[in-house]
């Protein structure tokens, strides 16, 4: 040892006094890691502590990479428009769609012009991911071997599908690729997407403490669960979309927020009329003018079957209303959406540090939230439904739910609505607010808001059967405990069938005595009539009702998917002729006999949760272990949602979406008390104990206590380490 010290000392003495070696990149990253501690609780959830907010970002993104680097990388391949570099030609047009708005050079410029504090967070984000790759050489990224800070701006809003995804990929390809055949892009079965959120105020809380239900409905394994704290006042826990550095749905020491997908119409399509300019170049009409069409060449690299990369360049058109994304009846259609990545990222992070409604509203003034309703509660007793803040001002005379004439200057956007002009509901007398991806008008009970006071574009979804369910649960309960709110989230009613089944029963009752269906359908009708319309794992009636209703839904809507599809679909199903009602029941009985050998089968025997591997697209197998789930699709009005179907080679139905992260939070004077569960587990590696350790609790609707304060975390710590260190389980 003395010899080594002597050599080091001699080397230092021999070096010129003015020479200072710059640290290598691994050394610099290791120095950053020294400011971070990661504690893993018994469920493998990372509780990250950093000296600064940037340190916390460094640690939480490192922890996410530990949990599932594949999902982190895949999300950024998609958001950057580089998915084809990994997945080849099949991803090309998704990349083209993304690059219509995501210009890498423009994002680099936005990074440089961002506030210094935000640049520090983006720097820390890139450093955390790069340090993970440095310290895990066995991990082989598909494409992204080095992350740059500006990349965080490509994915700055945490919804499962951003506004860009409303552009039809097949229509885009058909427009710009002459050889492309127009393909139908609508899936035969559209599982309801969105979420449930409920906030309970002090007057409806048994303890007098505000309560919040966090219940996103997404594809499974779309988000990690983390806690991030810092010496700069950050202390947030909740669900984080893989690869992002802010808690998307969660709570801090004094406030909580839950986002639900909104029916707000703030994405518009403008018909473009092409014309020649005086110089002969291509233009488009706007009023009495002809304006130049922007040409936007998009160059992409595409993975070939032999593993090499080929380059493709596609030149797209852009107008003042946005890029042209499709053609329709000889018209070219431009698509306008919010395009504020820096503001969106700033709002997404800053709201995690807002500890009161006042602060939350101050952050909302950025008006860079385009797709999310928000349910909010804070420890001071405030609770609110908040509408998305990015709402373009438009001329009410035009119907923006369809295509409007882009050559008419009256149709253009005229700035944004003020926050005060939005249909927000703050501290209502009812003592609750909710949203279940329906219109905001009944947010605090029927008649909360008069839709006639607002432009029609404030909502295009209207009613869905969860509206009835939420209103019944919230109006029927006196004062709520946290456990009552958990039970409400898993209430077993399926009120959609209260509307759908009576026309079927009437059709059967009207059959002539001589009709053979009186005998063949007597058993199924009797089973459905005697059903209490509640979900249970042992319910045979639920199995039959769901199979019948799914076939009815397809007959009612087909490929027609209006924005308010549930309202329209239910109306058409209820109004369907008697012979259609009965023929569909006959089809459902035959289908079940074919699949299961009998039309009487317990719901839990066929409705299953299974996680076999870490792939983003799961492969299901009836021969492998799975778990019974009692709740069905939200399509039928249940608040707890499980979107399942059969797959090639399976007879059982396997869920891929619905309830994902579920939490109930009570804001007590001494801090939040929470319980939560996530689908499966937080780790994407099948070898990890946290791959499926929450699966049974998830299926049972059993929420698990959340360690939040420092003492609780320390008491339950299973691992404590710094990024880059070898992990040791206590």
N, C-alpha and C positions, 0 to 999 in steps of 0.2 A: 504493500500500500504506500509506504514512504517513497519507494522508487517512483511509483506512478505520480505521486504528488510532486516529487522533485522534477520529473519530466514536464509536467504541466506548468509548474512555476517557471522553469527554464524557458519553455516555449513562450510564456507570457512576457517574460523579461526581454526575450530576444525580439519580440514583435515591436515595431515602431509605435511610439506612444500615441500617434495620431491615427493609427489604423484601427477601425472597428468593423468586425465582420458582420454583415447583415445576416439575420437569421434566415435559414432555409425555409421554404414553404411549410414542410412538416413541423419545423420548430416553432414557426409563428402560430400555426394552428394549435399545437400542443400548449403553447402559452395561453391561448384563448380558453382552451379546455380546462385549464387550472382554475378558472373563475366559475366553474359550473359543477354542480352536484346533481346526480340523478338517483332518486330513490324509487325502487320498484315495490309496490304493495303486493299482497298475496294473489291478486288477479293479474299481475304483470304490468299494471298501469304505471306509467312514468310520472313522478312528481319531480319537476325540474326546478332547481333554484340557481339563479345567476345574480351576480353583483349588480348588473344593469339589465335593462330590457333587452338589449342586444345579446348579452350573455345568455339570458333565458331563451331567446330565439335560437341561438346556437345550440343549446342543449336539447330543446324540444324537437328540433328538426333532426338532430343526431339520433334521438330516441326513436323518432318515427322511422328513420332508415333502419334502425335495429329491428323494429317490429315488422316492417314489410317494405324493403327498398324497391321491390318490383312495382308496387302500386304507386310509390312516390315517383319513380321514373316514368311509368306509363302515363300518369296524369300530366306530366310536363311534356312528354312526347306529343300528347294530344293537344295540350294548350299552346305549345309552340308551333304546331303544324308540322311536326317531324315524325309522325307515327309511321309513315310509309318507309322510313329508313330502317324500321324494325320489322314491320309486318308486310311490306311489299305493296303491290298494286292494289290490293283490296282496301287499303287505307288512303289511297292517293286523293280521292275527292273529299274526304274528311279534312285532309291537310289543306286542300285548296280552299275549302270553306273557311277554315280557321285563318288562313293567311289573307283573306279578304279584309280582315281587320287587324290581325296580329302581324305588324311589320316589325321585324327585328331591329332595324336601324332606328325606327321611330321609338321603340321601347328603350333603346340605349339612350336616346336623347331625353326621354321622359325620366329615366333614372338620374341622369346628370342634373336635371332641373328640379328634382324632388327636394323637399326639405332635408336638411342634414340629418335630423333624427331618423327620418324614414330610410335614407340611404344607409345609415348604420345598421338598421334592421335587415335590409336586403343584403348588405355585406355579410352580416352574421349568418343569415340563412344560407348563403352560398358556402361560407366557410364551414358551417356545420355539416353540410352534405359532402363537401370535398374531404373533410377530416374523416368522415365515416369511410369513404373510399380508400383513403390513405391507410387507415388502421384495419381495414378489412380487405386485403388484397385478394382473398378468395372469392369475393363478390365480383362478378363480371357483368357490368351494365350492358344492356343491349345496344345503347347508342351514347347516352350522356355520361361520358367519362370525366367531365369537368363541368361544374355549374358556375354560372356567372350571375352577379347580383341582379342585373336587369331582368333576368328570366322570371323572377318572382312577379313581375308586372303582367305576365301573360296569363296568370291565373289568380286574379285579385279578388274574386267574389266566390263565396263557398258553396253556392247551389250545386246540386248534382248535375244539372244541365243549364249552362249559361244561355243568354239570349241568342248567341250565335247558333246554337243547336236548333233553333226554330227554322232555320233555312233547310229546305229539303235537299239532301245530298244528291238524290237521283235526278231531281229537276235541274240542279246546278250542272251536273255532268251532261245531261241532255242538251243544255244550252251551249256549253263550251266545247263539247266533244261531238263532232258531227256523226261519228260512228256509234255513239252510245244509244242503246235502246232505252226508252222510258220505262222505268221499273216502278211498281207500286211500292211506296216506302212505308205504308201504314201496316202495322202488324195486325193479324186477325183479332188478337185479343189485346186490348190496351189496359193493362193494370193501372188503376188510379195512382198517380204520383202526387207527392205533397207531404203533408204532415198535420198533426194536431197540436194545438197549443192552448193552454188554459191558464189564466192568472186569477187568483182569488184574493180579494181585498180583505182588510181587517174585519169588516162587519160580517163577513161570511166565513171567517176562520174561527174555529173553536178556541184557538189559543190567542186570537187577536193578531197573530203574525201572518204576513202575506205568504201565499203559496204559489208555486209555479210548476206546471206540468210541461216537460220537454219531451216531445214524442214525434221525432222526424220519421217519415215514411220514405225510405230510400232503398236502392239496391243494397243488398247485404255487403258488409265489409268495405263500405265506401269511405268510412271515417275511422280514425284512431280515437282513443280517449286519453287525454293528458291533463296535467296541471302544470302551469308555468307561473313562477313567482320571481320577483326581483327586488333589489333594494331601492328601486325607483317607483314603488307603489303598485306594481303588477302582481295580481294574485287571482288567476282565473282557472277554472276547471270545466271540462266539457268535451264535446265532440269536435275534432279538427279534421277537415278534409285532407286526405293524404297529400303531403307535400306543402301545405300552406303553414304560415307561422302565426296564425291567430285562431283563437277558439271561436268556432262558428256558432255553436249553440251551447250555452252553458251559463255559468254564474261566477261572480267574484264575491268578495267579502260582504257586499251590501246590496247587490243587484243581480238580476238574472234576465236573460233574453232568449226567446225561442222564435225561430223563423219558420213560417209556413209559406209554401209557394202561393203566389198571388194570381188572381184573375184579372188584375189590372192590364189594360191594353195600352202598352207604351212602346210597342214595336209596330212600325207601320210600313205598308207596302205602297209604293208610288208607281203608277204606270208612266213609262218614259216614251216620249214621242221623238224618234230620231229625225234629224234634218241635216242638210248640208249647210256649212257655214260659208261666208263670202269667199274664204280662201280655199274652198273645196273640201276641207277636212270635216270629219264626222262630228256632229253636234247633236244637241237635244233642245227641244223647245221649252222655254220658261217664260210665260207671259208673251210679250211681243219680241223677246230676245231669242237668239239661238246661242246656247252656251257650249263650250267645247266638252266633249266626252273625255274623261280621263282614262288613259290606258295604263293598266297596272300589270306588268309582267311578273308572274309568280314562278320562281324556279325552285324545284323540289328535287331531292334525291330519293330514289326508290330502290328498295332492296330487291334484287333479282333472285330467281330460284337457285342460282349457283353461289349466292352469298355476296356477289359484287353489287356496287351501287351504280345505277344509271341516273342520268339527269333529265328531268322533264321541265319544260317551260310552258306555262299556260298564260296567255294574255287575257285579262279580264277587264270589264268596263266599270267605270265609276262615275257617279253624278253627285250633285250637291245633296241628294237625298240618301246617298250611300251606294254601295256596289250593286250592280245588276246581277240578280241571283237566279232568275228563271224567265221563261216566256209563257204567256197565257193568251190563247185566242189571238195570236198575232201581235200581242203587246209585250214589251219588255218591262220587267218588274224590278225596281230598286228597293232595297230593304234598309230601313233606318232603325238603329238601336242606340242605346247609350254606349259611348266609346270614351270612357274616362278611367283608364286603368289605375293611374296614380291616385286619383281621388278615391276610387273604390277601395284600394288597398289601405289608404289612410283611414277611411271610415271603418273598415273591417277591423283594423287593429285598435283604433282609439276607443271603439265602443266597449272593448273588453276591459278597459280601465275606468269606464264611467260608473260611478258608485251611486248615482241618483238619477231620477227621471230628468231633472234639469240638465245634468251633464250629458245624458244620453241624447236629449233633444238638441243640445248644442252641437254634438257630433253629427247628428242627422242633418243639420243645416248644410252639410257638404252636398247633400242630395245626389249621392252616388250609389244608392241602393235601388236597383231597378226591378228586382224580381221577388222581393221578400216582404210579406207582412211580418210584423213583429209583435209578440206578446211579451210584456215587460212587467216586472215587479221589483220593488226595492224595499229596504228595511225600514224606510220612513212611512210605509203604508201606501205608496203610490202603485197603481197598476194600470195598464193601458193596452189597447190595441192600436198599433201604429201602421199606417198604410205605407207602401214603398214611397220613397221621396223623389225618385226620378220620374216625373210626370210631365211630359211636354204639354204646353198650352196649344190648343187647336181650336179650329172653328167648329162649333157644335153642329153646324148645318150639314156637315159631311159625315158619312158613315165610315168611321175608321176601322171598323171590324173587317171590312173588305178592302179591296184595292181602291185607292183614290187617284185622281188625275194629277200627276206630278207636274204637268205643264201649267196648272192653275196656281198662281201664287197664293191664293187664299187657303190652299190645303197645307201649306208648309208649317213647320213648327215655329212657334213664336216665343221662345224661351221656356222656362219651367214654372210650374205651379209653385206658389209659396207654400210652406209647410202648413200654415193656418188654413189653407183652402182645401186640404185633404180630408177624407173621411176618417179622422182619428177619433178614438173613444178613450177618454182619460178619466179615471176615477168615477165611473158611473154609479148611480144609486143602487143598482142591482147587486153590487158587490162582486161581480165577476166580469171577465171578458174572455172571449174564445175566438178561435178561427180554425176551421177544418177544411181549408181550401175552398171555401164558399165566399159569397159576397160579404162585405163588411156590415151590411145593413142590420143584421140581428146580433151583432157582436156582443151586446150586453143584454140580450133578450129580444123577443119579437118587437119590432117597431123602434129599435134603438135609433136608427137613422132613416130619413126619408130619401130614397134614391133620386127622387125628382129634384132634390137640391143640388145634385152633382151631375157633371157630364156623364154621358153613357159610357165613355171609355174608362171610367174608374173601375168598372168590373165587367167581365164578359163570361164568367163561369156560373154565377147565380147559385141556385140551390144544389145540394147533393144530400143523400140519405143520412150522412153523418151530421148534417145540420139539425135534423129532427132529434137524432140521438143525443147530441151535446146539449141541446135545449132541454130535453127531458131530464137528463142527468143533473144539470145545473139548477133547473127550476124545482126539481123534486127533492133535492137535498137541502137540509137546513144549514147547519154550519159544518164546515169541512175540517177534518184533521188531515195530516199528510197521508195517513193510511186510507182515508176516505177518497182522497184525490187519486191515489194509486188504484183503488178499486174502481173508481169511475173510468179510469183509462182502460181498464179491462172488463168493463161492464159487458155482459154476455148477450145483450139484445142485438137483433139484426133487423132494425126497423124498415129496411128496404123491402123485406118480404111482407110486412104489414100492408104494403101497397100492391105488391106484385101478385100475391097468391089469391086474393078474392076474385079477380076476373077468371082465373083458372078454375076455381071452385064453381063459379057461376056457369062457366062453359060446360063443365061436367054435369051439373044439375039439370041443364037444359037438354041433355042428350035424350033422344027418344028411347023408350024402353027396349026397342028392338036393336038398337045400335050395339054392336059387339064390343065397343070400347067401354060400355058400362061395366062389363065384367072384367076386361083386361086391365083397366085402370082403377078398379075399385080399391085394390090394396094400396097402390101409391097415393091415391087421393085421401084415403083414410089415414095413412101415415102422416101426410102433410097437414091434414085438418087437426089431428090430435097433437101436433107439435106446438110447443110454447114459443117457438121462433127465437130460441136462445142457442148459442153455440156451446157445445160440450164435446169432449173427445169421444164419448160413447154415443153420440147422436147419429142415428141412421137417417132421420128426416133431413138433417142438414146436408148430408151427402147427396141425397136425391134433389133437394131444393137447389143446391149450387149447380149441379150438373144440368138441371132443367133451365135455370136462369142464364147460365153461360150460353147455351144454344139460343135462347130467346134474345139475348143481347146481340148476338151476331146477326140474327135475322132482322132485328130492329134497326141496327145501324149499318151493318155491312162495312163498306169502306168509307162511309160518311162519318167523319169525326168532327162535328162542330165544336167550338171552344167550350160550350156548355153541354158537353156530350152526356153527362149523367142526367141532367134535367130533361134533355131531348130523348135520351134512351129510355128513361123510365116512362115518359109520356107515350112513346110508341109501343113499349111492351104492354102497358096497361090497356091501350086502345087496340091491340092486335085482335083480329077476328077470333072467334071461339075455336074454329077448326085449327088455327095456327097454335093456339094455346095447348090444345089437346095433342096435336101431332108432335109438338115439341116434347111434351111429357112422354109420349110413346118412344121418341128418339132417345131421350135421356135414359129410360128404362132399358132399352136395347143396348145402349152404350155401356151401361154399368154391368149388364149381364156379360157382355163381351169382355170387358176388362177384368171383372172381379168374380164372374160366375153367378152373381146374384145382384138384384137391384137393391137389396138391403145390406148395407155395409157400414160399419162404424166410421165416423169421420176421422178419428184419430188413427185408424188403421191405414188410411190412404193419404192423409194430410201430414207431411213429414218435413222435418228439418234435417239436412244432411250436409256435412262439410268433409269432403274426402281429401282435397289437396289444396295447395295454395294458389291455384290458377284463378285468374279473374273471371273466366267463364268456366263454371263448374260442370263436371260430368257426373251424372247421377246414376246410381246402381241399386236396384231393388234388393240385391243380395248383400249389400253392405249395411252396417248399422245406421239407424236413423232414429229420430225422436218424434213422438207424436205431438202435434200442435193443435190446440182446440179452436183457435180463432181463424176465421176465413178472410177472404178479401174485403177490403174497405168498400168495394163496389156495393155491398149489400147493407151498408150502414153501420157495421161494427167500428168502434173507435180503435180497438187493437186490430192491426191489419197484418195479414200474412198472404202475400201474393204467390200462389203456387199453381203448378200445372204439371201434366205428364210430359215426359220427354221421350225421344226415340229410345226404345228398348225398356221403358219403364211402364208399369201400371200404376204405381203410386204417384202422388202429386208431390213435388218438391218445391219449397219456397225459395225465392231469390230476392224478394223485396218486401217492403212493409215496415213494421216496427224494426228499427235498427238500434239506435241508442235511445233509451227511455229513462227519464229521471224525474223525481219529485223533489223539490227544494222548499224548505221552510226557512224564512229569513228571521231568525231569532235575535234578541238584543245582544247575544254573545257571539253571533256569527251564524252562517248558514249550516243547516242540518239537511243532508241529502241522502237519497238512496237511488241507485241506478243499476241498469243492466245493459249490455250490448250484445248484439247477435253473435253467437259463437264465442269469440274471444278476441283479444287485441293483437295477437301475433299471427302472421301469415304462414309460419313454418309449421307443417304438420308434426314435426318432432318436438315443438314447443309445448310445455304443459298449458300454455295460454292460447292454444289453437281452438279448443272447444270447451274450455273450463266454465264458460258461462252459458253454454247451450241449454242445459236443463232448466236453469233459472229463467232463461229467456222464454222457453216454451211454456213454463208454468206461470209466467207473469209475476215472478218473484224478484223484487228489486233488492239490491244488496247495499249495505251501508257504505257511504263514501267517506274515507278519511280525508279531511280537508285542512284542519289546522295543524301546526307543526308537531304538537304533542301526539295527535292521532296518527299522523304519518310516521313519526319515529317509533311509536309503539307497534305499528303493523309492518314496519320495514322488513323486507325479505332480502333486498340487495341495496347497497349504497356504493356508488362509484363515480368517477369522473369520466367524461368521454375519452376513449382511447385506452382506459385501464381494463385489465382483465376483470371480468365480472365474477364475483364470488357470492354465492347464496349463503345467507346466514344459516 
